[in-house]
């Protein structure tokens, strides 16, 4: 595998393509629906042209990487079925879509279990790469590719990858949202969110040290109804947030039984 | 302030008293309801006796620190009202109780905004200490005491402290619970929770770098209903967890509007 075509130019593509290029791979073309995003990624790569026309995607590349929204993968893959040649490998990068979401013979999944934001660099060496493929030969090729950029490469099946994707939603998306809500509460009352930053850092350090179950503290696990009532009073003007507070509190109580 | 009596022998007391002793303070007595916990803390301190009898708490110490469950502070403080002498200072360590929860003239609050577990050491220098007191003189004394152990000392009122306490419930308690749920999901499906650890570390690094609002990723903020449905299917046997997933997803959608 040497020549790569990138179908998509979102956050993942913008982090992954430069990382692959740094390891000596040739990104030869970038496709995106909009010229602005296709061009914006292509200009950062040495040998990439760009297109916004699926029918103009070049044939015969070693590897095609679909790095687009999960919802769009199946439809776009069908539109580029003409690329099938029995030699090229086609992968998607989704944690939740099965292998058969793309209709190619030589197909695989190249899923980085990480959270990507435009303005924040990615530590690829510590990003788990979850590999699935149609054949052992393709698994081996994709594993080699993944090992160029990461020290954490795993071969997993569709079910395990979906479980890890769900776990990551709790571990990252929901966790991050709790931080967003904490910041909103501080902002609303004109209190500095900075004061919470040490406990945010310590939360993860401790959870990874002794395990999250052993790390749980606070009014919910103590059964401290008086404190819970005071918190709900502070949230009086936010009925949805009150309800969320109550649901998570119940979930903590249940998990501690 | 030199001689300190510690009323309570829980997780906070077990971390705080040795920290104060290291800075030269004399912990002269430890009270706890149970002899085992009173003794267990006292033996780790150089000059501390212990008691399980509130009426035997010694009089005339410079500082009395109530480090007991929020629910118990008011009642216990009333039971030791005989300690009032117009000179000693009395503080509680609660983030949510007001200053007047303890019925003494010279009173204050000495609240470390941190999560404490028995088996994990505390980084006191980076633990915010929130100080409230009845008079400026006591505020100054407690601030000096706090600055001995921490680089992050803040003077705050009851309302701001309660807001930060609520913020900390989201930033720590709820965040940690999301990690517990992620681990449970992995365990149930016999997938290694270790694979999620890099994204857990990155979650906090990124949220503190670019802010949690700019860090949000995942199906909820993308409006990716297909992925959300697949996650809910994986949670089919856990109706409470399904509901929690849906409520947090709605909250993320709302926050992104």
Contacts between the chains, C-beta under 8 A, distances in Angstrom:
chain1	res1	chain2	res2	distance
A	11	B	217	7.7
A	69	B	222	6.6
A	69	B	224	6.8
A	70	B	219	7.7
A	70	B	224	5.7
A	70	B	226	6.4
A	70	B	227	5.4
A	71	B	224	5.7
A	71	B	225	7.9
A	71	B	226	5.4
A	71	B	227	7.8
A	96	B	219	7.9
A	96	B	227	4.8
A	96	B	230	5.4
A	96	B	231	7.6
A	113	B	195	6.6
A	113	B	196	7.4
A	113	B	198	7.5
A	113	B	199	5.8
A	114	B	198	7.1
A	114	B	199	5.7
A	114	B	202	6.4
A	115	B	199	6.1
A	115	B	202	6.0
A	115	B	203	6.4
A	115	B	206	6.5
A	115	B	215	7.1
A	115	B	217	4.8
A	115	B	218	7.8
A	116	B	217	6.6
A	117	B	206	6.2
A	117	B	210	6.1
A	117	B	214	6.4
A	117	B	215	5.7
A	117	B	217	6.8
A	119	B	210	5.2
A	119	B	214	6.9
A	120	B	206	4.9
A	120	B	209	5.6
A	120	B	210	5.3
A	120	B	215	7.5
A	123	B	198	7.8
A	123	B	202	7.0
A	126	B	198	4.8
A	126	B	201	7.8
A	126	B	202	8.0
A	127	B	198	6.2
A	128	B	195	5.1
A	128	B	198	5.9
A	128	B	199	7.7
A	130	B	195	7.8
A	152	B	195	7.7
A	152	B	198	6.7
A	154	B	195	6.4
A	159	B	189	7.4
A	160	B	189	7.1
A	160	B	191	5.1
A	162	B	230	6.6
A	162	B	234	6.4
A	163	B	185	6.4
A	163	B	186	6.8
A	163	B	189	4.3
A	163	B	191	5.0
A	163	B	234	6.7
A	164	B	186	7.3
A	164	B	191	5.9
A	164	B	195	5.8
A	164	B	196	6.8
A	165	B	227	7.9
A	165	B	231	7.7
A	166	B	185	5.9
A	166	B	231	4.9
A	166	B	234	5.2
A	166	B	235	7.5
A	167	B	182	4.3
A	167	B	183	7.9
A	167	B	185	4.9
A	167	B	186	5.3
A	167	B	191	7.4
A	167	B	193	7.5
A	167	B	196	5.3
A	168	B	182	7.4
A	168	B	196	6.1
A	168	B	199	5.5
A	169	B	218	5.6
A	169	B	219	6.9
A	169	B	231	6.3
A	169	B	245	7.8
A	170	B	178	4.8
A	170	B	179	7.4
A	170	B	181	4.8
A	170	B	182	4.0
A	170	B	185	6.8
A	171	B	178	6.6
A	171	B	179	5.9
A	171	B	182	4.0
A	171	B	196	4.8
A	171	B	199	5.9
A	171	B	200	5.1
A	171	B	203	7.0
A	172	B	199	5.0
A	172	B	200	7.2
A	172	B	202	7.7
A	172	B	203	4.8
A	172	B	217	7.2
A	172	B	218	6.9
A	173	B	216	7.0
A	173	B	217	6.5
A	173	B	218	3.4
A	173	B	219	7.6
A	173	B	220	6.3
A	173	B	221	7.7
A	173	B	252	7.0
A	174	B	178	4.5
A	174	B	248	5.1
A	174	B	252	8.0
A	175	B	175	4.9
A	175	B	178	4.6
A	175	B	179	6.7
A	175	B	200	7.4
A	175	B	203	5.4
A	176	B	203	5.6
A	176	B	207	5.7
A	176	B	212	5.4
A	176	B	215	5.3
A	176	B	216	5.6
A	176	B	217	7.7
A	177	B	212	7.6
A	177	B	216	6.5
A	177	B	220	7.8
A	177	B	248	6.2
A	177	B	251	6.5
A	177	B	252	5.0
A	177	B	255	7.0
A	178	B	170	4.8
A	178	B	171	6.6
A	178	B	174	4.5
A	178	B	175	4.6
A	178	B	178	6.5
A	179	B	170	7.4
A	179	B	171	5.9
A	179	B	175	6.7
A	179	B	204	7.9
A	179	B	207	5.0
A	179	B	212	3.7
A	179	B	215	7.9
A	180	B	212	4.2
A	180	B	213	5.2
A	180	B	216	6.5
A	180	B	255	5.8
A	181	B	170	4.8
A	181	B	251	7.3
A	181	B	255	7.5
A	182	B	167	4.3
A	182	B	168	7.4
A	182	B	170	4.0
A	182	B	171	4.0
A	182	B	212	7.8
A	183	B	167	7.9
A	183	B	211	7.3
A	183	B	212	5.7
A	183	B	213	6.9
A	184	B	255	7.4
A	185	B	163	6.4
A	185	B	166	5.9
A	185	B	167	4.9
A	185	B	170	6.8
A	186	B	163	6.8
A	186	B	164	7.3
A	186	B	167	5.2
A	189	B	159	7.4
A	189	B	160	7.1
A	189	B	163	4.3
A	191	B	160	5.1
A	191	B	163	5.0
A	191	B	164	5.9
A	191	B	167	7.4
A	193	B	167	7.5
A	195	B	113	6.5
A	195	B	128	5.2
A	195	B	130	7.8
A	195	B	152	7.7
A	195	B	154	6.4
A	195	B	164	5.8
A	196	B	113	7.3
A	196	B	164	6.8
A	196	B	167	5.3
A	196	B	168	6.1
A	196	B	171	4.8
A	197	B	208	6.0
A	198	B	113	7.5
A	198	B	114	7.0
A	198	B	123	7.8
A	198	B	126	4.8
A	198	B	127	6.2
A	198	B	128	5.9
A	198	B	152	6.7
A	199	B	113	5.8
A	199	B	114	5.7
A	199	B	115	6.1
A	199	B	128	7.7
A	199	B	168	5.5
A	199	B	171	5.9
A	199	B	172	5.0
A	200	B	171	5.1
A	200	B	172	7.2
A	200	B	175	7.4
A	200	B	204	5.9
A	200	B	207	7.3
A	200	B	208	6.7
A	201	B	126	7.8
A	201	B	204	6.3
A	201	B	208	7.2
A	202	B	114	6.4
A	202	B	115	6.1
A	202	B	123	7.0
A	202	B	126	8.0
A	202	B	172	7.7
A	203	B	115	6.5
A	203	B	171	7.0
A	203	B	172	4.8
A	203	B	175	5.4
A	203	B	176	5.6
A	203	B	204	7.4
A	204	B	179	7.9
A	204	B	200	5.9
A	204	B	201	6.3
A	204	B	203	7.4
A	204	B	204	4.8
A	206	B	115	6.5
A	206	B	117	6.2
A	206	B	120	5.0
A	207	B	176	5.7
A	207	B	179	5.0
A	207	B	200	7.3
A	208	B	197	6.0
A	208	B	200	6.8
A	208	B	201	7.2
A	209	B	120	5.6
A	210	B	117	6.1
A	210	B	119	5.2
A	210	B	120	5.3
A	211	B	183	7.3
A	212	B	176	5.4
A	212	B	177	7.6
A	212	B	179	3.7
A	212	B	180	4.2
A	212	B	182	7.8
A	212	B	183	5.7
A	213	B	180	5.2
A	213	B	183	6.9
A	214	B	117	6.4
A	214	B	119	6.9
A	215	B	115	7.1
A	215	B	117	5.7
A	215	B	120	7.5
A	215	B	176	5.3
A	215	B	179	8.0
A	216	B	173	7.0
A	216	B	176	5.6
A	216	B	177	6.6
A	216	B	180	6.5
A	217	B	11	7.7
A	217	B	115	4.8
A	217	B	116	6.7
A	217	B	117	6.8
A	217	B	172	7.2
A	217	B	173	6.5
A	217	B	176	7.7
A	218	B	115	7.8
A	218	B	168	8.0
A	218	B	169	5.6
A	218	B	172	6.9
A	218	B	173	3.4
A	219	B	70	7.7
A	219	B	96	8.0
A	219	B	169	6.9
A	219	B	173	7.6
A	220	B	169	8.0
A	220	B	173	6.3
A	220	B	177	7.9
A	221	B	173	7.6
A	222	B	69	6.7
A	224	B	69	6.8
A	224	B	70	5.7
A	224	B	71	5.7
A	225	B	71	7.9
A	226	B	70	6.4
A	226	B	71	5.4
A	227	B	70	5.4
A	227	B	71	7.9
A	227	B	96	4.9
A	227	B	165	7.9
A	230	B	96	5.3
A	230	B	162	6.6
A	231	B	96	7.6
A	231	B	165	7.7
A	231	B	166	4.9
A	231	B	169	6.4
A	234	B	162	6.4
A	234	B	163	6.7
A	234	B	166	5.2
A	235	B	166	7.5
A	240	B	250	7.5
A	240	B	251	6.6
A	240	B	254	6.6
A	241	B	251	7.4
A	243	B	247	6.9
A	244	B	247	5.5
A	244	B	248	6.9
A	244	B	251	5.4
A	245	B	169	7.8
A	247	B	243	6.9
A	247	B	244	5.5
A	247	B	247	5.3
A	248	B	174	5.1
A	248	B	177	6.2
A	248	B	244	6.9
A	250	B	240	7.5
A	251	B	177	6.5
A	251	B	181	7.3
A	251	B	240	6.6
A	251	B	241	7.4
A	251	B	244	5.4
A	252	B	173	7.0
A	252	B	174	8.0
A	252	B	177	5.0
A	254	B	240	6.6
A	255	B	177	7.0
A	255	B	180	5.8
A	255	B	181	7.5
A	255	B	184	7.4
